[in-house]
Amino acid sequence: MLDFSPVSTLPADRRKTMVDCQLRTFDVTNLEVIEAFLATPREGFVASQDLAVVYSDALQTVSSGDARRVLLAPMALARLLQSADIDKGCRVLDVGGGTGYSAAILSHLAGSVVALEADASFSAAATAGFAKLGLENVRAVTGPLAQGAASEGPFDVILVNGAVEEGLEQLFAQLAPGGRLLCVMKASGQGGRNGKATRYDRIGSDVSSRFLFDSAAPVLAGFDHKPQFLF
């Protein structure tokens, strides 16, 4: 398990500065989303040696053993959550959230949250973080990210914490009617981390998409393009 810093070791005004200087300046205006970020100490979900940059606007890597995960920049995460139209009646699947920071924020917005990670050590770390904060409507499960958590669904909202080149089909199938999936889309073979934050809506048996904003994120394992071999 990660060597987490104790929850709330940093002054709360660090979170307020993040909200004021990063979220609000990136058109995050939803009061529920803002309050969820203010209520969630990010330092509870990173290793102690990373405290100096925990509230920066950069992508941040967390690790557990050989597993690595890059947390979305707070302003990108906030815009995605604002665009998801989450309320207390929503059942949410959080995919690839690493140590659980995004799921903890979601717990303040939704009725229930399932945090899916591919590595059991991340799930254990997330569970410890949720317990420290007394969060009772969120739990961590382990399994392949692209397979989702069908036995826990269907979901009103699915958040994919990273970039996607392909492989969303099983997650689309786990959306409830009217459900929304949020992720950062990247064209196959596109270099760098730049992508397009995208919202997908399930309408009947169809799924439509719309562009939200430009965003940077690494491609999550399981959602990368699989080369086709031609003979």
C-alpha positions in Angstrom: 0.0 0.0 0.0 1.1 3.5 -0.6 2.8 5.6 2.1 0.0 8.1 2.3 0.3 11.3 4.2 -2.3 11.7 6.9 -5.5 13.3 5.7 -5.8 17.1 6.1 -2.2 17.7 7.0 -2.1 20.8 4.7 -4.0 24.1 5.4 -7.5 24.1 3.9 -6.6 27.4 2.1 -4.4 25.4 -0.2 -7.6 23.8 -1.5 -9.3 27.1 -1.8 -6.4 28.5 -3.7 -6.6 25.6 -6.1 -10.3 26.2 -6.6 -10.0 29.9 -7.1 -6.9 29.9 -9.3 -7.4 26.7 -11.3 -11.1 25.6 -11.3 -12.9 29.0 -11.4 -10.5 30.3 -14.1 -11.3 27.2 -16.2 -15.0 28.0 -16.3 -15.9 25.6 -13.4 -19.0 27.4 -11.9 -21.1 24.5 -10.6 -21.3 25.1 -6.8 -21.7 21.4 -6.0 -18.6 20.5 -7.9 -16.6 23.3 -6.2 -17.8 22.3 -2.8 -16.8 18.7 -3.5 -13.3 19.8 -4.3 -13.1 22.0 -1.2 -14.3 19.0 0.9 -11.7 16.5 -0.4 -8.1 16.8 0.8 -5.9 15.7 -2.2 -3.0 15.1 0.1 -4.9 12.1 1.4 -4.4 10.3 -1.9 -0.7 11.0 -2.8 2.5 9.8 -1.3 4.1 11.9 1.4 7.0 13.0 -0.8 4.7 14.5 -3.3 3.0 17.0 -0.9 4.9 20.0 -2.3 3.1 19.7 -5.6 -0.1 18.1 -4.6 -2.2 21.2 -5.4 -0.4 22.2 -8.6 -2.1 22.3 -11.9 0.0 19.6 -13.5 -0.6 15.9 -14.1 0.6 14.0 -11.1 1.8 10.4 -11.0 0.9 8.0 -8.1 2.4 4.6 -7.8 2.0 1.4 -5.9 4.6 -1.3 -6.4 5.1 -1.6 -10.1 1.7 0.0 -10.9 1.6 3.7 -12.1 -1.3 6.0 -12.6 -1.4 9.6 -13.7 -4.0 11.8 -11.9 -5.9 14.2 -14.1 -5.1 17.9 -13.5 -7.7 19.2 -11.0 -9.2 21.7 -13.5 -9.6 19.1 -16.1 -11.2 16.7 -13.6 -13.5 19.4 -12.4 -14.7 20.4 -15.9 -15.4 16.7 -16.7 -17.5 16.3 -13.5 -19.3 19.6 -14.2 -20.1 18.3 -17.7 -21.5 15.0 -16.4 -24.6 16.5 -14.8 -24.3 14.4 -11.6 -26.8 14.5 -8.8 -27.6 12.5 -5.7 -29.7 10.0 -7.7 -26.8 9.0 -9.8 -24.9 5.7 -9.7 -21.3 6.3 -10.9 -18.4 4.2 -12.1 -15.0 5.7 -11.7 -12.5 4.0 -14.0 -8.7 4.2 -13.5 -8.7 6.7 -10.6 -5.6 5.3 -9.0 -5.5 6.0 -5.3 -9.2 7.2 -5.2 -9.1 11.0 -5.3 -11.6 11.3 -8.1 -13.9 8.8 -6.6 -13.8 10.6 -3.2 -14.9 13.8 -5.0 -17.6 11.9 -6.8 -18.9 10.6 -3.5 -20.0 14.1 -2.6 -21.9 14.5 -5.8 -23.5 11.1 -6.5 -25.7 8.6 -4.6 -23.1 5.8 -5.0 -19.7 5.4 -6.6 -17.8 2.3 -7.7 -14.0 2.9 -8.1 -12.5 0.4 -10.6 -8.8 -0.2 -10.8 -6.8 -2.8 -12.5 -4.2 -3.2 -9.7 -5.3 -4.5 -6.3 -2.8 -2.4 -4.5 -4.5 0.7 -5.9 -7.9 -0.6 -4.8 -6.5 -1.2 -1.3 -5.0 2.3 -1.2 -8.3 3.9 -2.3 -10.3 1.9 0.3 -7.9 3.2 3.0 -8.4 6.8 1.8 -12.2 6.5 1.8 -12.1 5.1 5.3 -10.0 8.0 6.6 -12.5 10.5 5.2 -15.5 8.5 6.5 -17.0 8.1 3.0 -19.7 5.4 3.1 -21.2 5.6 -0.4 -18.0 4.7 -2.4 -16.1 1.4 -2.6 -13.2 0.1 -4.6 -13.2 -3.0 -6.9 -10.4 -4.6 -8.9 -10.6 -5.7 -12.6 -9.6 -4.9 -16.1 -10.5 -1.3 -16.8 -12.0 -1.7 -20.3 -14.3 -4.4 -19.0 -16.0 -2.1 -16.5 -18.0 -3.5 -13.6 -21.1 -5.0 -15.2 -22.3 -6.7 -12.1 -22.4 -3.3 -10.3 -24.3 -1.5 -13.1 -26.0 -0.1 -15.0 -24.4 3.4 -14.3 -25.8 6.8 -14.9 -22.3 8.2 -15.2 -19.0 6.6 -16.1 -15.8 8.7 -15.7 -12.6 7.4 -17.4 -9.6 9.0 -15.7 -7.3 9.3 -18.7 -7.1 9.3 -22.5 -8.8 6.7 -24.7 -7.9 5.6 -28.2 -10.4 2.8 -28.5 -12.1 0.1 -26.4 -15.1 1.8 -24.8 -17.7 -0.7 -26.1 -18.1 -2.6 -22.8 -18.4 0.6 -20.9 -21.0 2.0 -23.2 -23.0 -1.3 -22.7 -23.0 -0.5 -18.9 -24.6 2.9 -19.2 -28.2 3.2 -18.1 -30.6 4.8 -20.6 -29.7 8.5 -20.6 -26.3 7.7 -19.1 -23.2 9.7 -19.7 -19.5 8.7 -20.2 -16.7 11.2 -19.8 -13.2 10.7 -21.0 -10.3 12.3 -23.0 -10.2 11.0 -26.6 -7.1 10.7 -28.6 -6.7 9.8 -32.2 -4.8 6.6 -32.7 -1.1 7.3 -33.2 -1.4 10.9 -32.0 1.8 11.8 -30.2 2.0 13.5 -26.8 -0.7 13.8 -24.2 -3.0 16.3 -25.9 -6.5 15.1 -26.5 -10.1 16.2 -26.5 -12.4 15.9 -23.4 -15.6 14.2 -24.7 -19.0 13.4 -23.3 -20.9 10.4 -24.7 -24.6 10.1 -24.1 -26.6 6.8 -24.4 -29.9 7.5 -26.2 -31.8 4.2 -26.6 -29.4 1.8 -28.2 -27.3 4.5 -29.7 -24.4 6.5 -28.3 -23.7 10.1 -29.4 -20.7 12.2 -28.6 -19.8 15.9 -28.2 -16.5 17.7 -27.7 -16.1 19.6 -24.4 -12.6 21.1 -24.2 -8.9 20.4 -25.0 -7.2 18.4 -22.3 -3.9 16.6 -21.6 -3.8 13.0 -20.3 -1.9 9.8 -21.0 -3.6 6.9 -22.6 -4.9 4.4 -20.0 -3.8 0.8 -20.5 -6.6 -1.2 -22.0 -7.8 1.8 -24.0 -4.8 2.0 -26.3 -5.0 1.2 -30.0 -4.3 -2.4 -30.8 -2.3 -2.7 -34.1 -3.9 -4.8 -36.8 -1.5 -7.1 -38.5 -2.2 -7.6 -42.2 -0.9 -10.6 -44.1 
